[in-house]
Amino acid sequence: MPLVSMRQLLDEATKGNYGVGAFNVNNMEQIQAILEAARKTKSPVIIQASRGARKYTNDRFLYHLMLAASEVYPEIPVALHQDHGNSPATCKSAIAMGFTSVMMDGSLMDDGKTPASFDYNVRVTREVVEVAHDKGVTVEGELGCLGGIEDGHGAGVDALSHLTDPEQAVEFVERTGIDALAVAIGTSHGAYKFSRKPDGAVLVMDRILEIHRRLPQVHLVMHGSSSVPQELQDIVNAYGGKLKQTWGVPIEEIQLGIRHGVRKINVDTDNRLAITGAIRKFFAEQPEEFDPRGYLTPARTAMEQVVASRMVSFGQAGHAGDYEPLPLAVMARRYAEEHVRV
């Protein structure tokens, strides 16, 4: 099965009222872990790469790894997504390489750090939409800013001071024509999201409910949505790690979001913790080993288990065979028809 449009995955998720996990990758083992979890749970899936991942892996390696994945797992609908594109140029390069979805994060300037104005965000996001939709490629935009910094991306701001404004969200969607809207509700990039189990004072789920009420047809996206399970932290620390105590986004809060329009859920930290914990454990128990296959195999398995669990929790399990994936050329014609009607 060829790589498919993220828009189609999210449209189908809306019909079934479930969410689709978007999992970040940097190497072959992570891609294999995600696809194996998708096969075992019969799930459609979004695989995404940040700018840092594209630099680390190299675009051509990454793209051909994804082609291999589509050959080995032909029954799984997979969208390849550019995570946090910092400029139209970044998004255009992803489209040229074969990504089927891009995020234009115009909430920050192109340095990926400085909060941008609303008008700047609209302008650069609209520019990407015009190019992407002509190719049948999906576009995600962001309004408001997340806290934290990951892969060099992020303003490091207080997450609660840059929440998405529901009224402004309506204007943003209308002026840009995006397919999906990433909302800021108090979450952060990285492991250190909350210093205590989050409640409504720090994780503002009501903002999602209000945006969904105003934009019921728009696919919403939750970034920074790893749950950072205690057991994964404990494994890392039991074998020499020094993670500070932290809390992530509870699964039940993500499920609340899914019931109110969230269709894409970004998960990265949970998988990093699973991999790191498995590798630390392997070396602690077998310090004489040095074969990369020895420690990468349990690392891959640990990540696979986390991904499969999230797929079940998000409701996407069992939906891989619900529909026939549409070629990007068909999606491009649909976008053109929508533009004519508008």
Phi, psi and omega in degrees: 000130178291163174299142188242167181292134176294328179303317179295318178301318182286324175299316179292324178295325177296317178300321182266358180055049175230172177252162178238123178290139175244113189248130182281147180226154175226344185207179184298316185298323179292319177298316179298318180299316181294313183291325178293321176296320179296320179295314183293330180258358182057055186244140164289159185205153174248124175253129185231152181230131175281173174298322178296321179293320180296322178291318182293314186277327189085129185309315186290321175299313182299313182297317182287332171297321179290323175297318177298319179298320180291333177283319183284329181238064188293343183273355185259120173288122184233128171256138177255119192240135171279116181271131176051057171297131186269351183200160173305324181297319178298316181293319179296324179292325177293318179298316180297329182279341179120005174298142180261001179202146178222150171250122171262103181270082178275007175290341176239155175293175187289356171282354179071015185226327187267123178304136184258165177282161178299316182296321176299315181301313179299314185298309184288327179291318178297322178300317179291320179302315183298320180286314186293313183296331176297337179257000182082014184268140181284149176232129172252136175241169179227139176231127190092170182234138173281160172276174174076169179226135178216136183054033179077004183250133177134150183272347183066026184275167170292117187300327183286346181270357182227044179289156177290131177274120184302319181292319179293330179299321179298312179297319182298314180296317181296320185278337183260327183077022181295160178269331184214145183240117174279128185247145177263118184231016180110358179277167182223157171291157173082185185281328189267075184275313184223146179270359175205169178302124188290141172235190184297345180284335182239339176240100193269075181295334179301333180294322177296315181299320181289319178295318179297324178297322181277331183231066186295340182264358184266134178284123180263153183233133173256115174268165178058040190251025169293146182268349176047061184302143181300322183295328177288320175299317183296321180296315178302312184287332179292338182242040170103354180286165180225048177291137173282152179301133181209163178231145177251202181270117181301143179305320183295331177287322176298318179296325174299316178299318179300323178291348182232046167096355177284123183243341180233129181235118182275129180226125178221307185304318180304318181289322177298317179297317181298315179297311183296317179298318181294320179291316178300317180297317181301312183289328178293324183271337182224066186295345180277348184282150178215358180285120180305329179295330181296315183267337179283335178294308177294330177296316178297318179296319180298318178293319179304318182294320177295314181298315179299319179297318179293322179299320177293314182296324181280348177090002183279344181301135178091358186253007183296329184257019185286338190208163179266119181301140181264138175298154179299330179297323177292318178298321179298318178295322178297317178298319180298319178295319178298320181296319179296319180295324178290000000 
